């Protein structure tokens, strides 16, 4: 379990994707976050005292649940290799993932205009050219297949699947940090064929991450949709 800022930074630095350039991006991201947080409430002010643990490592740990062969830099396969982050907010995990996977298309969906402006600015400053921000409500975003779907504190599990399953294929990996509610939300989920389970968060002893794949909704007559 990661219990300090030093441990959190060391965890991120040890990831295969965390080269010196990525670590420099994270330092710059933290500076941008602290500056912007004075203008709008991106994250709680208290969490900035443990930003590596609460936001950077908390996001970066999601990569440990995705096989590295998921990603391809070949243009013909980039569409299917998209990492889709729903309700990105301050950019976690979306911007953090993009810092570690700068060649992977990361699509962040965020409906609040000021946060969209911040996300675009941060991506530009950090040189994350493959990161894209869609400034719309999720319900208005056109369908496309994603290799990974992440969502951090975006919506209850049942609602989340109902509004975002259209982006999922049978191979899509779902990574859903859910805090203390992870096991309960998964136990209460009905109407979906899935291979979800809960992984322990490395940054919070009380938090869980729902991980797995989704087959589809259960049709009324017992057939999969």
KOLLOTI-756727 format. One record per residue: x, y, z of N, C-alpha, C in turn; residue number from 1; residue in one letter. Coordinates in Angstrom, 3 decimals. Layout:
// KOLLOTI-756727
R,X,Y,Z,X,Y,Z,X,Y,Z,NUM,A
...
END
This chain:
// KOLLOTI-756727
R,0.833,-1.192,0.000,0.000,0.000,0.000,0.879,1.257,0.000,1,X
R,0.540,2.190,-0.845,1.276,3.448,-0.930,0.793,4.368,0.190,2,X
R,1.714,4.761,1.066,1.302,5.518,2.235,1.887,6.901,2.373,3,X
R,2.656,7.350,1.396,3.269,8.681,1.503,3.532,9.243,0.112,4,X
R,3.849,10.531,0.069,4.179,11.164,-1.202,5.438,10.553,-1.803,5,X
R,6.411,10.262,-0.968,7.648,9.659,-1.459,7.382,8.299,-2.088,6,X
R,6.565,7.488,-1.431,6.234,6.172,-1.958,5.417,6.286,-3.241,7,X
R,4.516,7.264,-3.293,3.683,7.447,-4.475,4.524,7.830,-5.682,8,X
R,5.446,8.751,-5.476,6.304,9.177,-6.583,7.211,8.036,-7.031,9,X
R,7.720,7.266,-6.085,8.576,6.130,-6.423,7.796,5.063,-7.193,10,X
R,6.545,4.842,-6.816,5.699,3.878,-7.529,5.531,4.288,-8.983,11,X
R,5.209,5.557,-9.210,5.015,6.033,-10.578,6.312,5.924,-11.372,12,X
R,7.417,6.330,-10.763,8.712,6.310,-11.444,9.126,4.895,-11.837,13,X
R,8.639,3.896,-11.116,9.009,2.506,-11.391,8.176,1.859,-12.494,14,X
R,7.114,2.518,-12.925,6.293,1.962,-13.998,7.098,1.903,-15.296,15,X
R,6.902,0.889,-16.117,7.662,0.779,-17.376,7.488,1.993,-18.281,16,X
R,6.333,2.642,-18.201,6.046,3.777,-19.078,6.611,5.092,-18.555,17,X
R,7.099,5.100,-17.328,7.506,6.348,-16.681,8.969,6.674,-16.946,18,X
R,9.244,7.148,-18.166,10.598,7.593,-18.466,10.814,8.999,-17.903,19,X
R,12.018,9.536,-17.969,12.291,10.872,-17.421,11.389,11.956,-17.991,20,X
R,11.019,11.841,-19.266,10.136,12.841,-19.871,8.757,12.795,-19.219,21,X
R,8.261,11.599,-18.959,6.963,11.465,-18.304,6.985,12.065,-16.908,22,X
R,8.058,11.829,-16.167,8.154,12.371,-14.815,8.225,13.901,-14.854,23,X
R,8.894,14.451,-15.859,8.921,15.904,-16.014,7.529,16.442,-16.330,24,X
R,6.785,15.704,-17.135,5.408,16.119,-17.424,4.578,16.160,-16.151,25,X
R,4.745,15.159,-15.306,3.979,15.132,-14.061,4.316,16.336,-13.175,26,X
R,5.577,16.682,-13.094,5.964,17.846,-12.285,5.313,19.107,-12.829,27,X
R,5.310,19.234,-14.157,4.679,20.398,-14.783,3.172,20.370,-14.587,28,X
R,2.582,19.186,-14.690,1.139,19.047,-14.478,0.746,19.482,-13.080,29,X
R,1.534,19.087,-12.100,1.243,19.478,-10.716,1.299,20.992,-10.570,30,X
R,2.298,21.625,-11.176,2.406,23.089,-11.116,1.182,23.742,-11.743,31,X
R,0.776,23.249,-12.912,-0.406,23.796,-13.586,-1.659,23.592,-12.733,32,X
R,-1.766,22.429,-12.117,-2.930,22.117,-11.291,-3.027,23.049,-10.094,33,X
R,-1.896,23.258,-9.416,-1.882,24.142,-8.243,-2.257,25.568,-8.646,34,X
R,-1.723,26.025,-9.758,-2.030,27.382,-10.224,-3.507,27.531,-10.574,35,X
R,-4.037,26.578,-11.327,-5.429,26.678,-11.772,-6.405,26.478,-10.632,36,X
R,-5.999,25.728,-9.622,-6.897,25.476,-8.499,-7.203,26.744,-7.714,37,X
R,-6.400,27.756,-7.905,-6.664,29.052,-7.280,-7.756,29.822,-8.021,38,X
R,-8.021,29.386,-9.268,-9.024,30.050,-10.083,-10.351,29.284,-10.102,39,X
R,-10.278,27.978,-10.058,-11.478,27.144,-10.020,-11.177,25.899,-9.193,40,X
R,-12.201,25.348,-8.596,-12.034,24.227,-7.678,-11.910,22.918,-8.451,41,X
R,-10.727,22.677,-9.004,-10.487,21.447,-9.748,-10.432,20.244,-8.831,42,X
R,-9.681,20.364,-7.753,-9.567,19.322,-6.735,-9.641,19.996,-5.377,43,X
R,-9.862,19.228,-4.336,-9.890,19.829,-3.006,-8.507,20.367,-2.665,44,X
R,-8.480,21.533,-2.053,-7.201,22.159,-1.709,-6.360,21.251,-0.820,45,X
R,-7.015,20.528,0.085,-6.292,19.648,1.002,-5.565,18.531,0.259,46,X
R,-6.136,18.075,-0.860,-5.529,16.958,-1.586,-4.229,17.354,-2.278,47,X
R,-3.996,18.642,-2.439,-2.758,19.087,-3.086,-1.532,18.819,-2.214,48,X
R,-1.740,18.651,-0.915,-0.622,18.319,-0.028,-0.137,16.884,-0.254,49,X
R,-0.972,16.067,-0.873,-0.592,14.684,-1.185,-0.958,14.386,-2.632,50,X
R,-0.584,15.300,-3.511,-1.018,15.224,-4.905,-0.489,13.984,-5.620,51,X
R,0.723,13.556,-5.304,1.254,12.350,-5.941,0.438,11.128,-5.550,52,X
R,0.082,11.038,-4.284,-0.680,9.885,-3.818,-2.139,9.957,-4.244,53,X
R,-2.776,11.106,-4.042,-4.213,11.241,-4.248,-4.610,11.319,-5.718,54,X
R,-3.730,11.842,-6.551,-4.118,12.066,-7.938,-3.208,11.390,-8.969,55,X
R,-1.892,11.527,-8.830,-0.985,10.989,-9.844,-0.885,9.460,-9.741,56,X
R,-0.442,8.956,-8.602,-0.329,7.505,-8.439,-1.698,6.831,-8.477,57,X
R,-2.698,7.487,-7.945,-4.052,6.936,-7.962,-4.519,6.699,-9.390,58,X
R,-4.138,7.589,-10.303,-4.466,7.416,-11.720,-3.530,6.423,-12.393,59,X
R,-2.234,6.558,-12.132,-1.230,5.731,-12.815,-1.396,4.251,-12.510,60,X
R,-1.913,3.905,-11.339,-2.065,2.489,-11.004,-2.998,1.761,-11.961,61,X
R,-3.854,2.485,-12.659,-4.777,1.844,-13.584,-4.036,1.133,-14.712,62,X
R,-2.860,1.639,-15.070,-2.099,1.008,-16.152,-1.671,-0.408,-15.805,63,X
R,-1.571,-0.724,-14.526,-1.148,-2.070,-14.131,-2.217,-3.118,-14.434,64,X
R,-3.419,-2.672,-14.789,-4.512,-3.598,-15.104,-4.766,-3.706,-16.606,65,X
R,-3.885,-3.104,-17.412,-4.046,-3.131,-18.870,-2.829,-3.808,-19.496,66,X
R,-3.016,-4.887,-20.260,-1.875,-5.521,-20.934,-1.183,-4.521,-21.863,67,X
R,0.113,-4.506,-21.849,0.850,-3.524,-22.658,0.613,-3.719,-24.152,68,X
R,0.305,-4.952,-24.562,0.074,-5.188,-25.988,-1.238,-4.568,-26.463,69,X
R,-2.029,-4.026,-25.541,-3.260,-3.340,-25.928,-2.970,-2.194,-26.876,70,X
R,-1.820,-1.550,-26.703,-1.541,-0.326,-27.441,-0.736,-0.589,-28.699,71,X
R,-1.138,0.069,-29.754,-0.421,-0.015,-31.018,-0.185,1.385,-31.539,72,X
R,1.001,1.633,-32.076,1.308,2.948,-32.636,1.069,2.975,-34.142,73,X
R,0.563,1.858,-34.673,0.274,1.842,-36.103,-1.002,2.619,-36.376,74,X
R,-0.973,3.610,-37.272,-2.125,4.480,-37.519,-3.408,3.726,-37.809,75,X
R,-3.315,2.615,-38.524,-4.522,1.880,-38.897,-5.236,1.289,-37.693,76,X
R,-4.527,1.169,-36.564,-5.119,0.556,-35.380,-5.363,1.543,-34.256,77,X
R,-5.084,2.809,-34.487,-5.178,3.778,-33.402,-6.608,3.946,-32.892,78,X
R,-7.600,3.893,-33.787,-8.970,4.110,-33.351,-9.383,3.074,-32.304,79,X
R,-8.999,1.820,-32.543,-9.356,0.760,-31.616,-8.505,0.784,-30.355,80,X
R,-7.468,1.620,-30.328,-6.584,1.688,-29.171,-6.865,2.891,-28.281,81,X
R,-8.000,3.510,-28.445,-8.350,4.711,-27.683,-8.567,4.377,-26.212,82,X
R,-8.023,5.238,-25.354,-8.352,5.213,-23.924,-9.400,6.298,-23.721,83,X
R,-10.587,5.932,-23.320,-11.698,6.859,-23.127,-11.902,7.106,-21.642,84,X
R,-11.768,8.366,-21.238,-11.938,8.731,-19.833,-13.189,9.583,-19.690,85,X
R,-14.126,9.112,-18.893,-15.432,9.748,-18.772,-15.499,10.652,-17.547,86,X
R,-16.033,11.856,-17.731,-16.140,12.791,-16.620,-14.793,13.127,-16.040,87,X
R,-13.876,13.528,-16.902,-12.466,13.690,-16.541,-12.226,14.706,-15.429,88,X
R,-13.020,15.752,-15.384,-12.851,16.759,-14.338,-11.530,17.484,-14.437,89,X
R,-10.675,17.296,-13.438,-9.376,17.967,-13.397,-8.318,17.243,-14.226,90,X
R,-8.707,16.149,-14.883,-7.756,15.438,-15.717,-7.252,14.138,-15.136,91,X
R,-7.991,13.608,-14.164,-7.578,12.343,-13.549,-8.693,11.311,-13.698,92,X
R,-8.367,10.189,-14.320,-7.019,9.780,-14.716,-6.558,10.217,-16.106,93,X
R,-7.402,10.866,-16.906,-7.100,11.128,-18.308,-5.751,11.757,-18.599,94,X
R,-5.467,12.915,-18.001,-4.191,13.585,-18.263,-3.012,12.771,-17.738,95,X
R,-3.193,12.131,-16.597,-2.107,11.319,-16.033,-1.778,10.149,-16.951,96,X
R,-2.801,9.508,-17.498,-2.583,8.414,-18.447,-1.859,8.928,-19.682,97,X
R,-2.279,10.095,-20.188,-1.656,10.667,-21.385,-0.191,11.013,-21.142,98,X
R,0.142,11.404,-19.916,1.543,11.694,-19.597,2.400,10.443,-19.718,99,X
R,1.824,9.297,-19.385,2.566,8.036,-19.426,2.494,7.353,-20.790,100,X
R,1.421,7.622,-21.538,1.211,6.993,-22.842,1.014,8.080,-23.901,101,X
R,2.027,8.892,-24.168,1.854,10.041,-25.054,1.548,9.682,-26.503,102,X
R,1.793,8.431,-26.910,1.510,8.021,-28.281,0.136,7.381,-28.428,103,X
R,-0.560,7.204,-27.318,-1.875,6.570,-27.339,-2.961,7.639,-27.367,104,X
R,-3.957,7.526,-28.250,-5.062,8.483,-28.234,-5.845,8.383,-26.921,105,X
R,-5.856,9.460,-26.173,-6.626,9.531,-24.928,-7.743,10.550,-25.143,106,X
R,-8.972,10.099,-25.055,-10.127,10.967,-25.250,-10.786,11.209,-23.905,107,X
R,-10.852,12.467,-23.515,-11.436,12.851,-22.228,-12.765,13.565,-22.466,108,X
R,-13.813,13.086,-21.824,-15.134,13.685,-21.958,-15.440,14.485,-20.703,109,X
R,-15.739,15.761,-20.878,-16.017,16.658,-19.757,-16.985,17.737,-20.245,110,X
R,-18.083,17.912,-19.530,-19.117,18.840,-19.990,-18.971,20.255,-19.454,111,X
R,-18.191,20.454,-18.390,-18.089,21.793,-17.786,-17.075,22.639,-18.547,112,X
R,-17.529,23.787,-19.037,-16.744,24.595,-19.973,-15.393,25.027,-19.406,113,X
R,-15.356,25.471,-18.167,-14.088,25.938,-17.593,-13.088,24.796,-17.451,114,X
R,-13.584,23.626,-17.157,-12.677,22.479,-17.037,-12.207,22.019,-18.413,115,X
R,-13.064,22.118,-19.401,-12.651,21.799,-20.766,-11.516,22.726,-21.192,116,X
R,-11.661,24.012,-20.893,-10.618,24.988,-21.224,-9.307,24.637,-20.528,117,X
R,-9.387,24.267,-19.256,-8.189,23.882,-18.493,-7.540,22.636,-19.079,118,X
R,-8.343,21.628,-19.403,-7.805,20.380,-19.944,-7.093,20.615,-21.270,119,X
R,-7.678,21.407,-22.133,-7.040,21.714,-23.414,-5.727,22.470,-23.205,120,X
R,-5.742,23.413,-22.278,-4.530,24.189,-21.992,-3.433,23.282,-21.444,121,X
R,-3.785,22.424,-20.484,-2.791,21.529,-19.882,-2.218,20.576,-20.918,122,X
R,-3.069,20.013,-21.771,-2.591,19.089,-22.793,-1.634,19.785,-23.750,123,X
R,-1.942,21.027,-24.091,-1.066,21.768,-25.002,0.281,22.065,-24.356,124,X
R,0.260,22.551,-23.113,1.499,22.884,-22.409,2.372,21.649,-22.224,125,X
R,1.751,20.524,-21.965,2.482,19.288,-21.713,2.891,18.573,-22.995,126,X
R,2.472,19.084,-24.136,2.835,18.460,-25.404,2.154,17.129,-25.639,127,X
R,0.936,16.980,-25.112,0.202,15.724,-25.246,-0.693,15.806,-26.482,128,X
R,-0.083,15.620,-27.633,-0.783,15.854,-28.888,-1.827,14.793,-29.197,129,X
R,-1.728,13.638,-28.570,-2.701,12.574,-28.793,-3.894,12.675,-27.831,130,X
R,-3.836,13.620,-26.912,-4.931,13.804,-25.958,-5.978,14.742,-26.552,131,X
R,-7.230,14.326,-26.488,-8.333,15.098,-27.042,-9.410,15.276,-25.988,132,X
R,-9.974,16.467,-25.935,-11.039,16.753,-24.987,-12.344,16.964,-25.746,133,X
R,-13.371,16.244,-25.361,-14.703,16.438,-25.940,-15.538,17.185,-24.902,134,X
R,-15.870,18.419,-25.204,-16.609,19.261,-24.267,-18.109,19.141,-24.443,135,X
R,-18.649,17.973,-24.164,-20.080,17.721,-24.291,-20.542,16.777,-23.192,136,X
R,-21.848,16.746,-22.996,-22.400,15.698,-22.152,-22.194,14.364,-22.847,137,X
R,-21.924,13.342,-22.085,-21.601,12.038,-22.656,-22.704,11.550,-23.586,138,X
R,-23.942,11.828,-23.247,-25.063,11.348,-24.055,-25.033,11.900,-25.480,139,X
R,-24.319,12.999,-25.700,-24.267,13.633,-27.022,-23.040,13.235,-27.836,140,X
R,-22.142,12.470,-27.239,-20.909,12.077,-27.919,-21.197,10.910,-28.858,141,X
R,-20.807,11.009,-30.142,-21.032,9.905,-31.085,-20.289,8.641,-30.656,142,X
R,-20.829,7.495,-31.054,-20.227,6.209,-30.709,-18.865,6.027,-31.366,143,X
R,-17.953,5.375,-30.663,-16.710,4.868,-31.241,-16.176,3.797,-30.298,144,X
R,-15.411,2.834,-30.813,-14.904,1.761,-29.951,-13.695,2.213,-29.149,145,X
R,-13.646,1.826,-27.894,-12.518,2.170,-27.021,-11.850,0.895,-26.525,146,X
R,-10.527,0.944,-26.417,-9.791,-0.187,-25.869,-9.912,-0.221,-24.350,147,X
R,-9.938,0.971,-23.748,-10.066,1.104,-22.295,-11.096,2.198,-22.005,148,X
R,-11.931,1.960,-21.030,-12.859,2.980,-20.537,-12.592,3.164,-19.054,149,X
R,-12.288,4.395,-18.667,-12.084,4.705,-17.249,-13.061,5.787,-16.821,150,X
R,-13.372,5.794,-15.552,-14.256,6.816,-14.993,-14.018,6.863,-13.495,151,X
R,-13.656,8.020,-13.021,-13.341,8.197,-11.608,-14.410,9.088,-10.972,152,X
R,-15.226,8.480,-10.114,-16.274,9.230,-9.415,-17.180,9.977,-10.386,153,X
R,-17.598,9.272,-11.458,-18.416,9.911,-12.493,-19.903,9.647,-12.294,154,X
R,-20.265,8.392,-12.080,-21.675,8.029,-11.933,-21.762,6.658,-11.287,155,X
R,-22.896,6.339,-10.637,-23.087,4.985,-10.111,-22.935,3.954,-11.232,156,X
R,-22.497,2.760,-10.885,-22.131,1.757,-11.865,-23.247,1.455,-12.867,157,X
R,-24.451,1.241,-12.394,-25.542,0.883,-13.310,-25.796,1.998,-14.309,158,X
R,-25.834,3.238,-13.852,-26.052,4.369,-14.758,-24.872,4.519,-15.701,159,X
R,-23.672,4.354,-15.184,-22.475,4.487,-16.005,-22.508,3.524,-17.182,160,X
R,-22.854,2.252,-16.922,-22.922,1.274,-18.001,-24.034,1.616,-18.982,161,X
R,-25.138,2.090,-18.460,-26.280,2.388,-19.323,-25.965,3.486,-20.338,162,X
R,-25.165,4.482,-19.929,-24.897,5.603,-20.824,-23.589,5.476,-21.597,163,X
R,-22.769,4.480,-21.252,-21.460,4.394,-21.913,-21.137,3.027,-22.505,164,X
R,-21.985,2.031,-22.342,-21.707,0.697,-22.882,-21.580,0.721,-24.398,165,X
R,-22.155,1.701,-25.061,-22.081,1.785,-26.524,-20.654,2.023,-27.027,166,X
R,-19.741,2.439,-26.151,-18.345,2.619,-26.538,-17.522,1.341,-26.333,167,X
R,-18.157,0.325,-25.785,-17.444,-0.877,-25.372,-17.586,-2.011,-26.373,168,X
R,-16.510,-2.758,-26.568,-16.548,-4.017,-27.299,-16.334,-5.128,-26.276,169,X
R,-16.349,-6.361,-26.744,-16.115,-7.479,-25.819,-14.692,-7.477,-25.275,170,X
R,-13.790,-6.760,-25.954,-12.384,-6.716,-25.522,-12.058,-5.486,-24.690,171,X
R,-12.978,-4.541,-24.620,-12.716,-3.297,-23.892,-12.470,-3.560,-22.414,172,X
R,-11.410,-2.982,-21.890,-11.101,-3.107,-20.467,-11.699,-1.917,-19.728,173,X
R,-12.536,-2.192,-18.752,-13.134,-1.153,-17.925,-12.322,-0.998,-16.649,174,X
R,-12.004,0.247,-16.288,-11.234,0.558,-15.082,-11.976,1.659,-14.342,175,X
R,-12.642,1.287,-13.259,-13.557,2.207,-12.590,-13.223,2.349,-11.110,176,X
R,-12.389,3.330,-10.751,-12.128,3.593,-9.329,-13.428,4.009,-8.639,177,X
R,-13.784,3.292,-7.593,-15.085,3.503,-6.970,-15.020,3.779,-5.474,178,X
R,-13.836,3.932,-4.940,-13.768,4.196,-3.512,-14.347,3.065,-2.695,179,X
R,-14.999,3.410,-1.600,-15.536,2.407,-0.689,-16.744,1.669,-1.251,180,X
R,-17.382,2.236,-2.273,-18.627,1.656,-2.782,-18.412,0.579,-3.831,181,X
R,-17.164,0.280,-4.178,-16.888,-0.622,-5.300,-17.590,-1.972,-5.156,182,X
R,-17.368,-2.655,-4.058,-17.934,-4.000,-3.897,-19.457,-3.967,-3.841,183,X
R,-20.007,-2.993,-3.152,-21.458,-2.909,-3.043,-22.101,-2.628,-4.398,184,X
R,-21.514,-1.694,-5.166,-22.074,-1.377,-6.474,-22.025,-2.589,-7.393,185,X
R,-20.945,-3.348,-7.329,-20.831,-4.526,-8.183,-21.811,-5.611,-7.744,186,X
R,-21.971,-5.800,-6.441,-22.911,-6.800,-5.941,-24.350,-6.470,-6.328,187,X
R,-24.659,-5.189,-6.400,-26.027,-4.751,-6.694,-26.305,-4.618,-8.187,188,X
R,-25.288,-4.799,-9.026,-25.474,-4.631,-10.466,-26.351,-5.751,-11.030,189,X
R,-27.366,-5.384,-11.772,-28.273,-6.333,-12.399,-28.449,-5.965,-13.873,190,X
R,-28.749,-6.966,-14.673,-29.110,-6.714,-16.056,-27.963,-6.645,-17.042,191,X
R,-26.735,-7.019,-16.601,-25.578,-6.954,-17.490,-24.784,-8.253,-17.435,192,X
R,-24.332,-8.709,-18.596,-23.391,-9.820,-18.663,-21.982,-9.238,-18.639,193,X
R,-21.212,-9.616,-17.649,-19.907,-8.989,-17.472,-18.921,-9.957,-16.824,194,X
R,-17.648,-9.539,-16.863,-16.584,-10.249,-16.165,-15.855,-9.231,-15.291,195,X
R,-16.594,-8.569,-14.423,-16.035,-7.556,-13.539,-15.614,-8.177,-12.209,196,X
R,-14.580,-7.601,-11.621,-14.196,-7.933,-10.256,-13.610,-6.669,-9.622,197,X
R,-13.361,-6.716,-8.345,-12.836,-5.552,-7.625,-11.382,-5.776,-7.260,198,X
R,-10.554,-4.833,-7.629,-9.145,-4.817,-7.238,-8.946,-3.792,-6.126,199,X
R,-8.069,-4.098,-5.189,-7.741,-3.165,-4.114,-6.958,-1.975,-4.673,200,X
R,-7.365,-0.773,-4.330,-6.588,0.401,-4.705,-5.261,0.382,-3.964,201,X
R,-4.204,0.802,-4.646,-2.885,0.852,-4.019,-2.666,2.135,-3.234,202,X
R,-3.563,3.095,-3.387,-3.374,4.401,-2.754,-4.341,4.666,-1.603,203,X
R,-5.316,3.775,-1.407,-6.312,3.987,-0.359,-6.792,2.623,0.123,204,X
R,-6.550,2.316,1.369,-6.901,1.000,1.911,-8.398,0.735,1.889,205,X
R,-9.201,1.794,1.842,-10.656,1.634,1.856,-11.280,1.661,0.463,206,X
R,-10.465,1.810,-0.572,-10.996,2.007,-1.924,-10.791,0.791,-2.803,207,X
R,-11.692,0.627,-3.768,-11.590,-0.459,-4.723,-11.734,0.045,-6.145,208,X
R,-11.260,-0.759,-7.097,-11.351,-0.434,-8.514,-12.085,-1.578,-9.206,209,X
R,-13.179,-1.274,-9.860,-13.895,-2.290,-10.632,-13.176,-2.465,-11.962,210,X
R,-12.754,-3.701,-12.235,-11.942,-4.017,-13.410,-12.589,-5.166,-14.165,211,X
R,-12.556,-5.106,-15.500,-13.031,-6.239,-16.273,-13.615,-5.865,-17.610,212,X
R,-14.341,-6.808,-18.203,-14.925,-6.614,-19.522,-16.446,-6.767,-19.451,213,X
R,-17.087,-6.240,-20.486,-18.549,-6.218,-20.534,-19.005,-6.902,-21.811,214,X
R,-19.925,-7.858,-21.670,-20.473,-8.528,-22.842,-21.665,-7.775,-23.402,215,X
R,-22.532,-7.299,-22.534,-23.695,-6.550,-22.984,-24.814,-6.638,-21.982,216,X
R,-25.907,-5.960,-22.307,-27.074,-5.983,-21.437,-27.837,-7.285,-21.626,217,X
R,-28.520,-7.709,-20.586,-29.343,-8.905,-20.650,-30.700,-8.517,-21.219,218,X
R,-31.089,-9.111,-22.344,-32.379,-8.826,-22.950,-33.497,-9.441,-22.107,219,X
R,-34.700,-8.936,-22.255,-35.828,-9.377,-21.438,-36.114,-10.861,-21.577,220,X
R,-35.842,-11.423,-22.783,-36.124,-12.833,-23.014,-34.894,-13.691,-22.806,221,X
R,-33.888,-13.141,-22.139,-32.724,-13.922,-21.799,-31.628,-13.890,-22.830,222,X
R,-31.825,-13.144,-23.920,-30.784,-13.045,-24.929,-29.910,-11.854,-24.666,223,X
R,-28.639,-11.928,-25.014,-27.710,-10.820,-24.863,-27.984,-9.808,-25.939,224,X
R,-27.837,-8.508,-25.581,-28.010,-7.463,-26.576,-26.714,-7.274,-27.340,225,X
END
